[in-house]
């Protein structure tokens, strides 16, 4: 799930995407990170990653959105995508 969210975030860096994509992005990242949190909590394996995914889900929460300028969102999207890719690499080595 982190891979899907990371790809969507990196696509979000493309200039001049329609506003609807960013609404979709919020929903997708929030839901995918929420599902990953559930999987981690179920396995009870790593509270650090549990909190990381929780923070990401809150930042991308579509119901109570955080309003930032587009250039700030681009940095957030990029950094979040990198964190998700790192989690994927670590997950392959050891189960989160």
N, CA, C and O atoms as a CHARMM CRD file, in Angstrom:
* protein
*
  384
    1    1 UNK  N      0.80000  -1.20600   0.00000 PROA 1      0.00000
    2    1 UNK  CA     0.00000   0.00000   0.00000 PROA 1      0.00000
    3    1 UNK  C      0.84500   1.27300   0.00000 PROA 1      0.00000
    4    1 UNK  O      0.47300   2.25500  -0.64200 PROA 1      0.00000
    5    2 UNK  N      1.97000   1.27100   0.70600 PROA 2      0.00000
    6    2 UNK  CA     2.80400   2.47800   0.65400 PROA 2      0.00000
    7    2 UNK  C      3.30200   2.77500  -0.75500 PROA 2      0.00000
    8    2 UNK  O      3.48500   3.93900  -1.11100 PROA 2      0.00000
    9    3 UNK  N      3.52300   1.74700  -1.55500 PROA 3      0.00000
   10    3 UNK  CA     4.01700   1.97100  -2.92000 PROA 3      0.00000
   11    3 UNK  C      2.97800   2.70700  -3.75100 PROA 3      0.00000
   12    3 UNK  O      3.31800   3.62000  -4.50300 PROA 3      0.00000
   13    4 UNK  N      1.72400   2.31900  -3.62400 PROA 4      0.00000
   14    4 UNK  CA     0.65100   2.98500  -4.37200 PROA 4      0.00000
   15    4 UNK  C      0.55800   4.44300  -3.96300 PROA 4      0.00000
   16    4 UNK  O      0.47300   5.32900  -4.81300 PROA 4      0.00000
   17    5 UNK  N      0.57300   4.69200  -2.65900 PROA 5      0.00000
   18    5 UNK  CA     0.48300   6.06100  -2.16800 PROA 5      0.00000
   19    5 UNK  C      1.68000   6.88900  -2.63900 PROA 5      0.00000
   20    5 UNK  O      1.52200   8.05000  -3.01700 PROA 5      0.00000
   21    6 UNK  N      2.87700   6.29400  -2.61600 PROA 6      0.00000
   22    6 UNK  CA     4.07800   7.01700  -3.05100 PROA 6      0.00000
   23    6 UNK  C      3.98100   7.39500  -4.52700 PROA 6      0.00000
   24    6 UNK  O      4.30900   8.52000  -4.90400 PROA 6      0.00000
   25    7 UNK  N      3.53500   6.46800  -5.35300 PROA 7      0.00000
   26    7 UNK  CA     3.39100   6.75900  -6.78500 PROA 7      0.00000
   27    7 UNK  C      2.39100   7.89100  -6.99200 PROA 7      0.00000
   28    7 UNK  O      2.64300   8.80600  -7.77500 PROA 7      0.00000
   29    8 UNK  N      1.26700   7.83300  -6.29900 PROA 8      0.00000
   30    8 UNK  CA     0.26400   8.89700  -6.42200 PROA 8      0.00000
   31    8 UNK  C      0.83100  10.24900  -5.98700 PROA 8      0.00000
   32    8 UNK  O      0.53900  11.27500  -6.60100 PROA 8      0.00000
   33    9 UNK  N      1.63400  10.24700  -4.93700 PROA 9      0.00000
   34    9 UNK  CA     2.24300  11.49900  -4.46300 PROA 9      0.00000
   35    9 UNK  C      3.22800  12.05100  -5.48000 PROA 9      0.00000
   36    9 UNK  O      3.26300  13.25900  -5.71400 PROA 9      0.00000
   37   10 UNK  N      4.02400  11.18700  -6.08400 PROA 10     0.00000
   38   10 UNK  CA     4.98600  11.65700  -7.08200 PROA 10     0.00000
   39   10 UNK  C      4.28100  12.14400  -8.34500 PROA 10     0.00000
   40   10 UNK  O      4.74500  13.08700  -8.98600 PROA 10     0.00000
   41   11 UNK  N      3.17600  11.51700  -8.70400 PROA 11     0.00000
   42   11 UNK  CA     2.38100  12.01200  -9.83000 PROA 11     0.00000
   43   11 UNK  C      1.85400  13.40700  -9.50600 PROA 11     0.00000
   44   11 UNK  O      1.75700  14.25900 -10.39000 PROA 11     0.00000
   45   12 UNK  N      1.51900  13.63700  -8.25200 PROA 12     0.00000
   46   12 UNK  CA     1.02500  14.94500  -7.82000 PROA 12     0.00000
   47   12 UNK  C      2.02000  16.06900  -8.00200 PROA 12     0.00000
   48   12 UNK  O      1.64400  17.23900  -7.93600 PROA 12     0.00000
   49   13 UNK  N      3.28000  15.74400  -8.22900 PROA 13     0.00000
   50   13 UNK  CA     4.29800  16.77400  -8.44800 PROA 13     0.00000
   51   13 UNK  C      4.28100  17.31500  -9.87500 PROA 13     0.00000
   52   13 UNK  O      4.90900  18.33300 -10.16600 PROA 13     0.00000
   53   14 UNK  N      3.55900  16.63100 -10.76300 PROA 14     0.00000
   54   14 UNK  CA     3.45100  17.09400 -12.14600 PROA 14     0.00000
   55   14 UNK  C      2.69600  18.42300 -12.15700 PROA 14     0.00000
   56   14 UNK  O      1.63400  18.53600 -11.54500 PROA 14     0.00000
   57   15 UNK  N      3.23300  19.42400 -12.84400 PROA 15     0.00000
   58   15 UNK  CA     2.56000  20.72600 -12.84100 PROA 15     0.00000
   59   15 UNK  C      1.22400  20.69500 -13.59500 PROA 15     0.00000
   60   15 UNK  O      1.02300  19.90900 -14.52000 PROA 15     0.00000
   61   16 UNK  N      0.33800  21.56900 -13.16700 PROA 16     0.00000
   62   16 UNK  CA    -0.95100  21.82500 -13.82400 PROA 16     0.00000
   63   16 UNK  C     -1.91000  20.64300 -13.84600 PROA 16     0.00000
   64   16 UNK  O     -2.66400  20.47900 -14.80500 PROA 16     0.00000
   65   17 UNK  N     -1.89000  19.82400 -12.80800 PROA 17     0.00000
   66   17 UNK  CA    -2.89900  18.77900 -12.69900 PROA 17     0.00000
   67   17 UNK  C     -4.20800  19.42100 -12.23100 PROA 17     0.00000
   68   17 UNK  O     -4.18100  20.44200 -11.54300 PROA 17     0.00000
   69   18 UNK  N     -5.34000  18.84000 -12.59400 PROA 18     0.00000
   70   18 UNK  CA    -6.60900  19.41900 -12.14800 PROA 18     0.00000
   71   18 UNK  C     -6.77400  19.29700 -10.63000 PROA 18     0.00000
   72   18 UNK  O     -6.22500  18.39300 -10.00000 PROA 18     0.00000
   73   19 UNK  N     -7.53300  20.21700 -10.06800 PROA 19     0.00000
   74   19 UNK  CA    -7.75500  20.24000  -8.62100 PROA 19     0.00000
   75   19 UNK  C     -8.33400  18.91200  -8.13200 PROA 19     0.00000
   76   19 UNK  O     -8.02400  18.46600  -7.02700 PROA 19     0.00000
   77   20 UNK  N     -9.16600  18.29000  -8.94600 PROA 20     0.00000
   78   20 UNK  CA    -9.77900  17.01600  -8.57400 PROA 20     0.00000
   79   20 UNK  C     -8.75600  15.93100  -8.25600 PROA 20     0.00000
   80   20 UNK  O     -9.01500  15.05400  -7.43200 PROA 20     0.00000
   81   21 UNK  N     -7.59800  15.98500  -8.90700 PROA 21     0.00000
   82   21 UNK  CA    -6.56700  14.98800  -8.62000 PROA 21     0.00000
   83   21 UNK  C     -6.08200  15.13300  -7.18200 PROA 21     0.00000
   84   21 UNK  O     -5.84600  14.13700  -6.49800 PROA 21     0.00000
   85   22 UNK  N     -5.93400  16.36700  -6.72800 PROA 22     0.00000
   86   22 UNK  CA    -5.43600  16.59200  -5.37100 PROA 22     0.00000
   87   22 UNK  C     -6.46700  16.18700  -4.32200 PROA 22     0.00000
   88   22 UNK  O     -6.11000  15.74500  -3.23000 PROA 22     0.00000
   89   23 UNK  N     -7.74300  16.33900  -4.65500 PROA 23     0.00000
   90   23 UNK  CA    -8.79800  15.85600  -3.76000 PROA 23     0.00000
   91   23 UNK  C     -8.71800  14.33000  -3.69000 PROA 23     0.00000
   92   23 UNK  O     -8.76700  13.74700  -2.60700 PROA 23     0.00000
   93   24 UNK  N     -8.59300  13.69100  -4.85500 PROA 24     0.00000
   94   24 UNK  CA    -8.42500  12.24200  -4.90800 PROA 24     0.00000
   95   24 UNK  C     -7.17500  11.81400  -4.13700 PROA 24     0.00000
   96   24 UNK  O     -7.19600  10.82000  -3.41100 PROA 24     0.00000
   97   25 UNK  N     -6.08800  12.57300  -4.30000 PROA 25     0.00000
   98   25 UNK  CA    -4.82700  12.26300  -3.62800 PROA 25     0.00000
   99   25 UNK  C     -4.99800  12.26300  -2.11300 PROA 25     0.00000
  100   25 UNK  O     -4.50300  11.36400  -1.43300 PROA 25     0.00000
  101   26 UNK  N     -5.69000  13.25700  -1.58600 PROA 26     0.00000
  102   26 UNK  CA    -5.94000  13.31100  -0.14000 PROA 26     0.00000
  103   26 UNK  C     -6.66100  12.05400   0.33600 PROA 26     0.00000
  104   26 UNK  O     -6.25300  11.41500   1.30500 PROA 26     0.00000
  105   27 UNK  N     -7.74700  11.71300  -0.36900 PROA 27     0.00000
  106   27 UNK  CA    -8.51500  10.53200   0.01600 PROA 27     0.00000
  107   27 UNK  C     -7.66100   9.26600  -0.08100 PROA 27     0.00000
  108   27 UNK  O     -7.63800   8.45400   0.84400 PROA 27     0.00000
  109   28 UNK  N     -6.97500   9.10800  -1.18300 PROA 28     0.00000
  110   28 UNK  CA    -6.19300   7.89300  -1.41500 PROA 28     0.00000
  111   28 UNK  C     -5.08000   7.72900  -0.38600 PROA 28     0.00000
  112   28 UNK  O     -4.93100   6.65800   0.20300 PROA 28     0.00000
  113   29 UNK  N     -4.30100   8.78200  -0.16900 PROA 29     0.00000
  114   29 UNK  CA    -3.17200   8.68000   0.77400 PROA 29     0.00000
  115   29 UNK  C     -3.68300   8.45900   2.19400 PROA 29     0.00000
  116   29 UNK  O     -3.12200   7.65400   2.93800 PROA 29     0.00000
  117   30 UNK  N     -4.73000   9.16000   2.56600 PROA 30     0.00000
  118   30 UNK  CA    -5.29100   8.99500   3.90600 PROA 30     0.00000
  119   30 UNK  C     -5.79000   7.56100   4.11000 PROA 30     0.00000
  120   30 UNK  O     -5.50400   6.94500   5.13600 PROA 30     0.00000
  121   31 UNK  N     -6.52600   7.03700   3.14400 PROA 31     0.00000
  122   31 UNK  CA    -7.06400   5.67800   3.26900 PROA 31     0.00000
  123   31 UNK  C     -5.94500   4.63800   3.22600 PROA 31     0.00000
  124   31 UNK  O     -5.92500   3.72300   4.04900 PROA 31     0.00000
  125   32 UNK  N     -5.01900   4.76600   2.28200 PROA 32     0.00000
  126   32 UNK  CA    -3.93800   3.78100   2.17500 PROA 32     0.00000
  127   32 UNK  C     -3.04400   3.77500   3.41100 PROA 32     0.00000
  128   32 UNK  O     -2.62700   2.71200   3.87100 PROA 32     0.00000
  129   33 UNK  N     -2.75000   4.95500   3.94800 PROA 33     0.00000
  130   33 UNK  CA    -1.93100   5.00600   5.17100 PROA 33     0.00000
  131   33 UNK  C     -2.72000   4.49200   6.37000 PROA 33     0.00000
  132   33 UNK  O     -2.15700   3.87000   7.27100 PROA 33     0.00000
  133   34 UNK  N     -4.02100   4.75300   6.37600 PROA 34     0.00000
  134   34 UNK  CA    -4.86900   4.21000   7.44000 PROA 34     0.00000
  135   34 UNK  C     -4.90200   2.69100   7.40600 PROA 34     0.00000
  136   34 UNK  O     -4.85600   2.04000   8.45000 PROA 34     0.00000
  137   35 UNK  N     -4.98100   2.12500   6.20500 PROA 35     0.00000
  138   35 UNK  CA    -4.96100   0.66400   6.08000 PROA 35     0.00000
  139   35 UNK  C     -3.61100   0.09700   6.51200 PROA 35     0.00000
  140   35 UNK  O     -3.54600  -0.95100   7.15400 PROA 35     0.00000
  141   36 UNK  N     -2.53900   0.79500   6.15500 PROA 36     0.00000
  142   36 UNK  CA    -1.20500   0.34300   6.57000 PROA 36     0.00000
  143   36 UNK  C     -1.06800   0.42600   8.08600 PROA 36     0.00000
  144   36 UNK  O     -0.46200  -0.45300   8.69900 PROA 36     0.00000
  145   37 UNK  N     -1.62500   1.47600   8.70200 PROA 37     0.00000
  146   37 UNK  CA    -1.59300   1.59100  10.16400 PROA 37     0.00000
  147   37 UNK  C     -2.31500   0.40600  10.78900 PROA 37     0.00000
  148   37 UNK  O     -1.85100  -0.16600  11.77500 PROA 37     0.00000
  149   38 UNK  N     -3.45000   0.04300  10.21000 PROA 38     0.00000
  150   38 UNK  CA    -4.22300  -1.08100  10.72500 PROA 38     0.00000
  151   38 UNK  C     -3.41500  -2.37400  10.63800 PROA 38     0.00000
  152   38 UNK  O     -3.40900  -3.17900  11.57000 PROA 38     0.00000
  153   39 UNK  N     -2.73500  -2.56300   9.51100 PROA 39     0.00000
  154   39 UNK  CA    -1.91000  -3.76600   9.34900 PROA 39     0.00000
  155   39 UNK  C     -0.78100  -3.79700  10.36900 PROA 39     0.00000
  156   39 UNK  O     -0.50100  -4.84500  10.95100 PROA 39     0.00000
  157   40 UNK  N     -0.13500  -2.66500  10.58900 PROA 40     0.00000
  158   40 UNK  CA     0.97000  -2.60200  11.55100 PROA 40     0.00000
  159   40 UNK  C      0.44100  -2.83200  12.96700 PROA 40     0.00000
  160   40 UNK  O      1.03800  -3.56900  13.75100 PROA 40     0.00000
  161   41 UNK  N     -0.68200  -2.19600  13.28200 PROA 41     0.00000
  162   41 UNK  CA    -1.25700  -2.36100  14.61500 PROA 41     0.00000
  163   41 UNK  C     -1.67000  -3.82000  14.84500 PROA 41     0.00000
  164   41 UNK  O     -1.51800  -4.35200  15.94400 PROA 41     0.00000
  165   42 UNK  N     -2.18800  -4.44800  13.80300 PROA 42     0.00000
  166   42 UNK  CA    -2.58400  -5.85200  13.91200 PROA 42     0.00000
  167   42 UNK  C     -1.37100  -6.73900  14.18300 PROA 42     0.00000
  168   42 UNK  O     -1.43000  -7.65800  15.00000 PROA 42     0.00000
  169   43 UNK  N     -0.28000  -6.45500  13.49100 PROA 43     0.00000
  170   43 UNK  CA     0.94100  -7.22900  13.70700 PROA 43     0.00000
  171   43 UNK  C      1.66000  -6.83400  14.99000 PROA 43     0.00000
  172   43 UNK  O      2.48200  -7.59300  15.50500 PROA 43     0.00000
  173   44 UNK  N      1.34800  -5.64000  15.51100 PROA 44     0.00000
  174   44 UNK  CA     1.97500  -5.10200  16.73700 PROA 44     0.00000
  175   44 UNK  C      3.49300  -5.10000  16.63000 PROA 44     0.00000
  176   44 UNK  O      4.19300  -5.42000  17.59000 PROA 44     0.00000
  177   45 UNK  N      3.99400  -4.73800  15.45800 PROA 45     0.00000
  178   45 UNK  CA     5.42100  -4.90500  15.24200 PROA 45     0.00000
  179   45 UNK  C      6.26200  -3.64600  15.40400 PROA 45     0.00000
  180   45 UNK  O      7.39600  -3.73000  15.87700 PROA 45     0.00000
  181   46 UNK  N      5.73900  -2.47700  15.02400 PROA 46     0.00000
  182   46 UNK  CA     6.60100  -1.30000  15.07900 PROA 46     0.00000
  183   46 UNK  C      5.77500  -0.04700  15.31900 PROA 46     0.00000
  184   46 UNK  O      5.09800   0.44900  14.41800 PROA 46     0.00000
  185   47 UNK  N      5.83900   0.45600  16.54000 PROA 47     0.00000
  186   47 UNK  CA     5.05900   1.65200  16.89000 PROA 47     0.00000
  187   47 UNK  C      5.56000   2.90600  16.17800 PROA 47     0.00000
  188   47 UNK  O      4.77600   3.82200  15.93100 PROA 47     0.00000
  189   48 UNK  N      6.84000   2.96500  15.84600 PROA 48     0.00000
  190   48 UNK  CA     7.38100   4.12800  15.14900 PROA 48     0.00000
  191   48 UNK  C      6.72000   4.31000  13.78700 PROA 48     0.00000
  192   48 UNK  O      6.30700   5.41300  13.43000 PROA 48     0.00000
  193   49 UNK  N      6.62400   3.21300  13.03000 PROA 49     0.00000
  194   49 UNK  CA     5.96700   3.29600  11.72700 PROA 49     0.00000
  195   49 UNK  C      4.47000   3.50900  11.87500 PROA 49     0.00000
  196   49 UNK  O      3.84700   4.17000  11.04500 PROA 49     0.00000
  197   50 UNK  N      3.89700   2.95100  12.92700 PROA 50     0.00000
  198   50 UNK  CA     2.47500   3.18700  13.18300 PROA 50     0.00000
  199   50 UNK  C      2.20700   4.67900  13.32900 PROA 50     0.00000
  200   50 UNK  O      1.26000   5.20700  12.74500 PROA 50     0.00000
  201   51 UNK  N      3.04300   5.35500  14.10900 PROA 51     0.00000
  202   51 UNK  CA     2.89500   6.80200  14.29700 PROA 51     0.00000
  203   51 UNK  C      3.19000   7.57300  13.01700 PROA 51     0.00000
  204   51 UNK  O      2.52200   8.56500  12.72700 PROA 51     0.00000
  205   52 UNK  N      4.16700   7.13700  12.25900 PROA 52     0.00000
  206   52 UNK  CA     4.48800   7.81600  11.00000 PROA 52     0.00000
  207   52 UNK  C      3.29800   7.77400  10.04700 PROA 52     0.00000
  208   52 UNK  O      2.94000   8.78900   9.45000 PROA 52     0.00000
  209   53 UNK  N      2.68900   6.60800   9.90600 PROA 53     0.00000
  210   53 UNK  CA     1.52800   6.49400   9.02800 PROA 53     0.00000
  211   53 UNK  C      0.33100   7.26400   9.58600 PROA 53     0.00000
  212   53 UNK  O     -0.47600   7.79300   8.82200 PROA 53     0.00000
  213   54 UNK  N      0.21300   7.32800  10.90300 PROA 54     0.00000
  214   54 UNK  CA    -0.87000   8.10300  11.51200 PROA 54     0.00000
  215   54 UNK  C     -0.71700   9.59400  11.20100 PROA 54     0.00000
  216   54 UNK  O     -1.69300  10.26500  10.86700 PROA 54     0.00000
  217   55 UNK  N      0.49600  10.10100  11.30900 PROA 55     0.00000
  218   55 UNK  CA     0.75000  11.51500  11.00900 PROA 55     0.00000
  219   55 UNK  C      0.45700  11.80800   9.53400 PROA 55     0.00000
  220   55 UNK  O     -0.15000  12.82900   9.21100 PROA 55     0.00000
  221   56 UNK  N      0.88300  10.92000   8.65200 PROA 56     0.00000
  222   56 UNK  CA     0.61700  11.10800   7.22200 PROA 56     0.00000
  223   56 UNK  C     -0.88700  11.11600   6.97000 PROA 56     0.00000
  224   56 UNK  O     -1.38600  11.95300   6.21700 PROA 56     0.00000
  225   57 UNK  N     -1.61100  10.19100   7.59600 PROA 57     0.00000
  226   57 UNK  CA    -3.06300  10.13500   7.41300 PROA 57     0.00000
  227   57 UNK  C     -3.73300  11.42300   7.90000 PROA 57     0.00000
  228   57 UNK  O     -4.68400  11.89800   7.27800 PROA 57     0.00000
  229   58 UNK  N     -3.25200  11.98100   8.98800 PROA 58     0.00000
  230   58 UNK  CA    -3.81600  13.23700   9.50400 PROA 58     0.00000
  231   58 UNK  C     -3.50900  14.39700   8.56000 PROA 58     0.00000
  232   58 UNK  O     -4.38400  15.21900   8.29000 PROA 58     0.00000
  233   59 UNK  N     -2.29400  14.47300   8.06400 PROA 59     0.00000
  234   59 UNK  CA    -1.91200  15.55400   7.15100 PROA 59     0.00000
  235   59 UNK  C     -2.76500  15.52800   5.89300 PROA 59     0.00000
  236   59 UNK  O     -3.15400  16.58000   5.38500 PROA 59     0.00000
  237   60 UNK  N     -3.05800  14.33400   5.38500 PROA 60     0.00000
  238   60 UNK  CA    -3.81500  14.20400   4.14200 PROA 60     0.00000
  239   60 UNK  C     -5.31100  13.98500   4.37700 PROA 60     0.00000
  240   60 UNK  O     -6.04400  13.67600   3.43700 PROA 60     0.00000
  241   61 UNK  N     -5.76300  14.13900   5.60600 PROA 61     0.00000
  242   61 UNK  CA    -7.16500  13.95800   5.96100 PROA 61     0.00000
  243   61 UNK  C     -8.06400  14.85000   5.10200 PROA 61     0.00000
  244   61 UNK  O     -7.94300  16.07400   5.16100 PROA 61     0.00000
  245   62 UNK  N     -8.96200  14.26600   4.30700 PROA 62     0.00000
  246   62 UNK  CA    -9.81400  15.08600   3.44000 PROA 62     0.00000
  247   62 UNK  C    -11.01200  15.70000   4.16300 PROA 62     0.00000
  248   62 UNK  O    -11.61600  16.64400   3.65400 PROA 62     0.00000
  249   63 UNK  N    -11.36300  15.18500   5.32800 PROA 63     0.00000
  250   63 UNK  CA   -12.54100  15.68300   6.03600 PROA 63     0.00000
  251   63 UNK  C    -12.26400  16.96900   6.80500 PROA 63     0.00000
  252   63 UNK  O    -13.11700  17.85400   6.87100 PROA 63     0.00000
  253   64 UNK  N    -11.08800  17.07100   7.37800 PROA 64     0.00000
  254   64 UNK  CA   -10.64900  18.30200   8.04700 PROA 64     0.00000
  255   64 UNK  C     -9.30900  18.66600   7.41100 PROA 64     0.00000
  256   64 UNK  O     -8.24800  18.40600   7.98000 PROA 64     0.00000
  257   65 UNK  N     -9.37100  19.27100   6.22100 PROA 65     0.00000
  258   65 UNK  CA    -8.13500  19.48500   5.45600 PROA 65     0.00000
  259   65 UNK  C     -7.21700  20.55000   6.05400 PROA 65     0.00000
  260   65 UNK  O     -7.66000  21.52500   6.66100 PROA 65     0.00000
  261   66 UNK  N     -5.94900  20.32300   5.85700 PROA 66     0.00000
  262   66 UNK  CA    -4.92300  21.31500   6.18700 PROA 66     0.00000
  263   66 UNK  C     -4.68900  22.11400   4.91100 PROA 66     0.00000
  264   66 UNK  O     -4.41600  21.54300   3.85600 PROA 66     0.00000
  265   67 UNK  N     -4.79500  23.42200   5.00900 PROA 67     0.00000
  266   67 UNK  CA    -4.64300  24.27500   3.83300 PROA 67     0.00000
  267   67 UNK  C     -3.22700  24.84800   3.79000 PROA 67     0.00000
  268   67 UNK  O     -2.80600  25.57100   4.69300 PROA 67     0.00000
  269   68 UNK  N     -2.50600  24.51100   2.72700 PROA 68     0.00000
  270   68 UNK  CA    -1.15100  25.01000   2.51100 PROA 68     0.00000
  271   68 UNK  C     -1.05200  25.51200   1.07600 PROA 68     0.00000
  272   68 UNK  O     -1.87800  25.17200   0.22900 PROA 68     0.00000
  273   69 UNK  N     -0.03800  26.31900   0.81500 PROA 69     0.00000
  274   69 UNK  CA     0.19000  26.78900  -0.55100 PROA 69     0.00000
  275   69 UNK  C      0.70000  25.62700  -1.40100 PROA 69     0.00000
  276   69 UNK  O      1.23600  24.64500  -0.88700 PROA 69     0.00000
  277   70 UNK  N      0.51700  25.76800  -2.71600 PROA 70     0.00000
  278   70 UNK  CA     0.88200  24.68700  -3.64000 PROA 70     0.00000
  279   70 UNK  C      2.35700  24.30400  -3.52900 PROA 70     0.00000
  280   70 UNK  O      2.68700  23.11800  -3.55500 PROA 70     0.00000
  281   71 UNK  N      3.24800  25.28800  -3.40700 PROA 71     0.00000
  282   71 UNK  CA     4.67400  24.95900  -3.31800 PROA 71     0.00000
  283   71 UNK  C      5.00300  24.21900  -2.03300 PROA 71     0.00000
  284   71 UNK  O      5.90400  23.38000  -2.01900 PROA 71     0.00000
  285   72 UNK  N      4.28900  24.51300  -0.95300 PROA 72     0.00000
  286   72 UNK  CA     4.49800  23.79200   0.30500 PROA 72     0.00000
  287   72 UNK  C      3.97800  22.36100   0.15900 PROA 72     0.00000
  288   72 UNK  O      4.61100  21.41200   0.62200 PROA 72     0.00000
  289   73 UNK  N      2.81200  22.21600  -0.49100 PROA 73     0.00000
  290   73 UNK  CA     2.26700  20.87800  -0.70500 PROA 73     0.00000
  291   73 UNK  C      3.20000  20.03000  -1.55200 PROA 73     0.00000
  292   73 UNK  O      3.29600  18.82200  -1.33500 PROA 73     0.00000
  293   74 UNK  N      3.88400  20.63000  -2.50400 PROA 74     0.00000
  294   74 UNK  CA     4.81500  19.86600  -3.33100 PROA 74     0.00000
  295   74 UNK  C      5.95100  19.28800  -2.49100 PROA 74     0.00000
  296   74 UNK  O      6.36600  18.14700  -2.69600 PROA 74     0.00000
  297   75 UNK  N      6.44700  20.07700  -1.55300 PROA 75     0.00000
  298   75 UNK  CA     7.50200  19.59300  -0.65100 PROA 75     0.00000
  299   75 UNK  C      6.94400  18.47800   0.23900 PROA 75     0.00000
  300   75 UNK  O      7.59300  17.45100   0.43700 PROA 75     0.00000
  301   76 UNK  N      5.74400  18.68700   0.77000 PROA 76     0.00000
  302   76 UNK  CA     5.11100  17.67100   1.62400 PROA 76     0.00000
  303   76 UNK  C      4.88200  16.38700   0.83000 PROA 76     0.00000
  304   76 UNK  O      5.16100  15.29200   1.31900 PROA 76     0.00000
  305   77 UNK  N      4.37600  16.52200  -0.39100 PROA 77     0.00000
  306   77 UNK  CA     4.13400  15.34500  -1.23300 PROA 77     0.00000
  307   77 UNK  C      5.43300  14.58600  -1.50200 PROA 77     0.00000
  308   77 UNK  O      5.47400  13.36200  -1.38500 PROA 77     0.00000
  309   78 UNK  N      6.48400  15.30600  -1.85900 PROA 78     0.00000
  310   78 UNK  CA     7.76200  14.67000  -2.15100 PROA 78     0.00000
  311   78 UNK  C      8.31900  13.97000  -0.91400 PROA 78     0.00000
  312   78 UNK  O      8.70600  12.80300  -0.98300 PROA 78     0.00000
  313   79 UNK  N      8.36200  14.67100   0.20600 PROA 79     0.00000
  314   79 UNK  CA     8.90900  14.09500   1.44200 PROA 79     0.00000
  315   79 UNK  C      8.08900  12.89400   1.90600 PROA 79     0.00000
  316   79 UNK  O      8.64700  11.89400   2.35700 PROA 79     0.00000
  317   80 UNK  N      6.78300  12.99300   1.79500 PROA 80     0.00000
  318   80 UNK  CA     5.92000  11.87400   2.18400 PROA 80     0.00000
  319   80 UNK  C      6.14600  10.68100   1.26300 PROA 80     0.00000
  320   80 UNK  O      6.19900   9.54200   1.72600 PROA 80     0.00000
  321   81 UNK  N      6.27800  10.93000  -0.03000 PROA 81     0.00000
  322   81 UNK  CA     6.56800   9.84700  -0.97000 PROA 81     0.00000
  323   81 UNK  C      7.87700   9.15600  -0.63400 PROA 81     0.00000
  324   81 UNK  O      7.96500   7.93000  -0.69600 PROA 81     0.00000
  325   82 UNK  N      8.88800   9.92400  -0.28100 PROA 82     0.00000
  326   82 UNK  CA    10.18800   9.35300   0.09400 PROA 82     0.00000
  327   82 UNK  C     10.05100   8.51300   1.36100 PROA 82     0.00000
  328   82 UNK  O     10.59300   7.41000   1.43300 PROA 82     0.00000
  329   83 UNK  N      9.33500   9.02100   2.35400 PROA 83     0.00000
  330   83 UNK  CA     9.12900   8.26600   3.60200 PROA 83     0.00000
  331   83 UNK  C      8.41600   6.95000   3.31200 PROA 83     0.00000
  332   83 UNK  O      8.76900   5.90900   3.86600 PROA 83     0.00000
  333   84 UNK  N      7.41600   7.00300   2.44300 PROA 84     0.00000
  334   84 UNK  CA     6.68700   5.77900   2.10800 PROA 84     0.00000
  335   84 UNK  C      7.58100   4.77600   1.37800 PROA 84     0.00000
  336   84 UNK  O      7.47900   3.57200   1.61300 PROA 84     0.00000
  337   85 UNK  N      8.44900   5.25900   0.50000 PROA 85     0.00000
  338   85 UNK  CA     9.37800   4.36000  -0.18400 PROA 85     0.00000
  339   85 UNK  C     10.38500   3.76300   0.79300 PROA 85     0.00000
  340   85 UNK  O     10.72700   2.58500   0.69300 PROA 85     0.00000
  341   86 UNK  N     10.85500   4.57000   1.73200 PROA 86     0.00000
  342   86 UNK  CA    11.76600   4.05500   2.76000 PROA 86     0.00000
  343   86 UNK  C     11.07500   2.96900   3.57600 PROA 86     0.00000
  344   86 UNK  O     11.67600   1.94000   3.88600 PROA 86     0.00000
  345   87 UNK  N      9.80400   3.20100   3.92400 PROA 87     0.00000
  346   87 UNK  CA     9.07100   2.18800   4.69100 PROA 87     0.00000
  347   87 UNK  C      8.96000   0.88400   3.90100 PROA 87     0.00000
  348   87 UNK  O      9.00600  -0.20700   4.47000 PROA 87     0.00000
  349   88 UNK  N      8.81400   1.01700   2.59400 PROA 88     0.00000
  350   88 UNK  CA     8.73500  -0.16800   1.74500 PROA 88     0.00000
  351   88 UNK  C     10.04600  -0.94600   1.74300 PROA 88     0.00000
  352   88 UNK  O     10.04800  -2.17400   1.82600 PROA 88     0.00000
  353   89 UNK  N     11.15300  -0.22900   1.64700 PROA 89     0.00000
  354   89 UNK  CA    12.47400  -0.87300   1.65800 PROA 89     0.00000
  355   89 UNK  C     12.70500  -1.57800   2.98400 PROA 89     0.00000
  356   89 UNK  O     13.17700  -2.71400   3.01900 PROA 89     0.00000
  357   90 UNK  N     12.37500  -0.90500   4.06500 PROA 90     0.00000
  358   90 UNK  CA    12.55600  -1.49700   5.39000 PROA 90     0.00000
  359   90 UNK  C     11.61500  -2.69100   5.56500 PROA 90     0.00000
  360   90 UNK  O     11.99200  -3.70700   6.14800 PROA 90     0.00000
  361   91 UNK  N     10.38200  -2.55700   5.05200 PROA 91     0.00000
  362   91 UNK  CA     9.40400  -3.63800   5.16300 PROA 91     0.00000
  363   91 UNK  C      9.89000  -4.90500   4.47900 PROA 91     0.00000
  364   91 UNK  O      9.65000  -6.01200   4.96200 PROA 91     0.00000
  365   92 UNK  N     10.57400  -4.74200   3.35400 PROA 92     0.00000
  366   92 UNK  CA    11.08600  -5.91000   2.64400 PROA 92     0.00000
  367   92 UNK  C     12.19400  -6.59600   3.43600 PROA 92     0.00000
  368   92 UNK  O     12.33800  -7.81700   3.37300 PROA 92     0.00000
  369   93 UNK  N     12.97800  -5.81800   4.18000 PROA 93     0.00000
  370   93 UNK  CA    14.06600  -6.41000   4.96700 PROA 93     0.00000
  371   93 UNK  C     13.52800  -7.03600   6.25100 PROA 93     0.00000
  372   93 UNK  O     13.86800  -8.16600   6.59900 PROA 93     0.00000
  373   94 UNK  N     12.68200  -6.27600   6.94500 PROA 94     0.00000
  374   94 UNK  CA    12.06100  -6.78300   8.17300 PROA 94     0.00000
  375   94 UNK  C     10.61100  -6.36500   8.16100 PROA 94     0.00000
  376   94 UNK  O     10.28100  -5.26800   7.70900 PROA 94     0.00000
  377   95 UNK  N      9.76600  -7.20500   8.64100 PROA 95     0.00000
  378   95 UNK  CA     8.34500  -6.87900   8.63100 PROA 95     0.00000
  379   95 UNK  C      8.09700  -5.69600   9.56900 PROA 95     0.00000
  380   95 UNK  O      8.47600  -5.72900  10.74000 PROA 95     0.00000
  381   96 UNK  N      7.43700  -4.62300   9.02400 PROA 96     0.00000
  382   96 UNK  CA     7.13200  -3.46200   9.86000 PROA 96     0.00000
  383   96 UNK  C      6.38900  -3.95400  11.05200 PROA 96     0.00000
  384   96 UNK  O      6.01500  -3.16200  11.91700 PROA 96     0.00000
